[in-house]
Amino acid sequence: MAKQIRATPELRGKDAIRFIERMHSFEKEPISKIDRDFLKRLKEKTPYFESFLR
């Protein structure tokens, strides 16, 4: 049998503010070299993935 999925925690107060600040800081950071390389490989394989949509 599969395990049940736990409920998503609700963030309140300082935890919620800290979470939002952290997400904003990640959005402002430039994309890492690993992510750039991954994106490049993904774009190269786009025709392969699109073939499943036809």
Backbone bond lengths (Angstrom), bond angles and torsions (degrees), N, CA, C in turn:
res aa  C-N    CA-C-N  psi(-1)  N-CA   C-N-CA  omega(-1)  CA-C   N-CA-C  phi
1 M - - - 1.457 - - 1.521 109.56 -
2 A 1.299 114.71 149.16 1.452 120.77 179.05 1.528 110.00 -80.05
3 K 1.310 114.72 151.65 1.457 119.55 176.41 1.525 109.17 -78.28
4 Q 1.302 115.41 147.28 1.454 119.54 176.55 1.521 109.69 -72.20
5 I 1.313 115.16 148.83 1.461 121.04 177.02 1.521 107.86 -82.99
6 R 1.327 114.79 131.29 1.459 118.30 179.03 1.518 110.39 -71.58
7 A 1.301 116.16 154.25 1.462 121.15 178.13 1.527 109.73 -66.77
8 T 1.317 115.79 144.73 1.454 121.02 177.41 1.526 108.14 -71.26
9 P 1.326 117.25 128.72 1.458 118.64 -178.73 1.528 111.80 -68.89
10 E 1.308 115.61 145.98 1.456 120.56 176.55 1.520 107.69 -94.37
11 L 1.315 115.78 126.27 1.461 120.46 179.05 1.522 108.79 -93.83
12 R 1.305 115.16 133.12 1.466 120.88 -179.62 1.515 109.58 -135.28
13 G 1.296 114.91 154.73 1.458 121.27 174.12 1.513 113.44 60.97
14 K 1.332 115.82 -130.62 1.462 121.99 -175.73 1.525 111.72 -63.89
15 D 1.327 117.30 -35.06 1.464 120.10 178.59 1.521 111.08 -63.08
16 A 1.327 116.85 -41.74 1.461 120.92 179.75 1.521 110.70 -66.39
17 I 1.307 116.82 -42.92 1.466 121.11 179.78 1.525 110.23 -64.11
18 R 1.317 117.64 -43.51 1.463 122.47 178.92 1.535 110.35 -61.85
19 F 1.327 116.53 -41.87 1.455 121.31 179.45 1.534 110.70 -62.45
20 I 1.318 117.05 -46.89 1.468 121.34 -179.44 1.522 110.59 -64.10
21 E 1.320 117.60 -42.92 1.467 120.49 178.05 1.520 111.07 -61.48
22 R 1.315 116.34 -40.22 1.469 120.34 -179.95 1.533 110.78 -65.98
23 M 1.324 117.54 -41.83 1.463 120.89 178.58 1.524 111.11 -64.23
24 H 1.337 117.19 -38.97 1.464 119.90 177.79 1.524 111.10 -65.23
25 S 1.328 117.29 -37.61 1.465 119.38 -179.85 1.526 110.68 -67.64
26 F 1.351 117.84 -35.87 1.464 120.66 177.60 1.523 110.72 -66.87
27 E 1.336 116.59 -37.23 1.461 120.09 -178.69 1.528 111.52 -67.48
28 K 1.305 117.73 -29.42 1.466 121.56 -176.80 1.523 112.74 -84.85
29 E 1.332 117.22 -18.51 1.459 120.43 -178.77 1.517 110.65 -71.87
30 P 1.318 117.39 143.10 1.467 119.08 176.01 1.526 110.41 -66.09
31 I 1.311 115.47 154.65 1.463 120.62 -178.67 1.530 109.18 -66.07
32 S 1.325 116.60 138.22 1.466 120.95 -176.41 1.531 110.42 -75.78
33 K 1.313 116.52 163.18 1.463 121.53 179.66 1.528 110.40 -62.22
34 I 1.315 117.24 -39.76 1.469 120.84 178.65 1.523 110.04 -60.88
35 D 1.337 116.62 -44.93 1.459 120.23 179.67 1.526 111.23 -67.00
36 R 1.339 117.38 -37.93 1.473 120.62 177.49 1.522 110.65 -61.90
37 D 1.341 116.16 -45.08 1.464 120.54 179.51 1.529 111.10 -63.55
38 F 1.324 116.07 -41.46 1.459 120.56 178.45 1.528 110.66 -62.70
39 L 1.322 116.80 -44.62 1.458 121.71 179.39 1.527 110.72 -62.47
40 K 1.317 116.72 -39.65 1.465 121.11 178.57 1.535 110.28 -62.35
41 R 1.344 117.03 -46.91 1.471 120.41 179.06 1.529 111.09 -63.67
42 L 1.316 116.20 -38.55 1.455 120.78 179.49 1.525 110.84 -63.92
43 K 1.324 117.03 -43.20 1.460 120.68 178.87 1.528 111.22 -65.01
44 E 1.324 117.34 -35.22 1.458 120.53 178.23 1.526 111.09 -65.13
45 K 1.318 117.51 -29.49 1.461 122.15 -176.94 1.530 112.59 -97.05
46 T 1.320 117.92 8.01 1.460 121.84 -179.07 1.521 112.75 -53.73
47 P 1.338 119.61 -46.10 1.478 118.30 179.27 1.534 112.87 -57.15
48 Y 1.311 116.81 -37.58 1.471 120.61 178.55 1.523 110.50 -61.42
49 F 1.323 116.67 -47.87 1.460 120.11 -178.76 1.526 111.62 -67.97
50 E 1.320 117.13 -37.49 1.466 120.48 -179.80 1.529 111.15 -67.96
51 S 1.330 117.53 -25.14 1.459 119.49 -179.64 1.536 111.29 -62.94
52 F 1.301 117.82 -23.90 1.465 121.57 178.54 1.533 111.78 -78.56
53 L 1.313 116.95 -16.85 1.467 120.66 -177.30 1.525 112.69 -89.51
54 R 1.313 116.97 -8.93 1.469 119.49 -177.34 1.489 112.22 -87.85
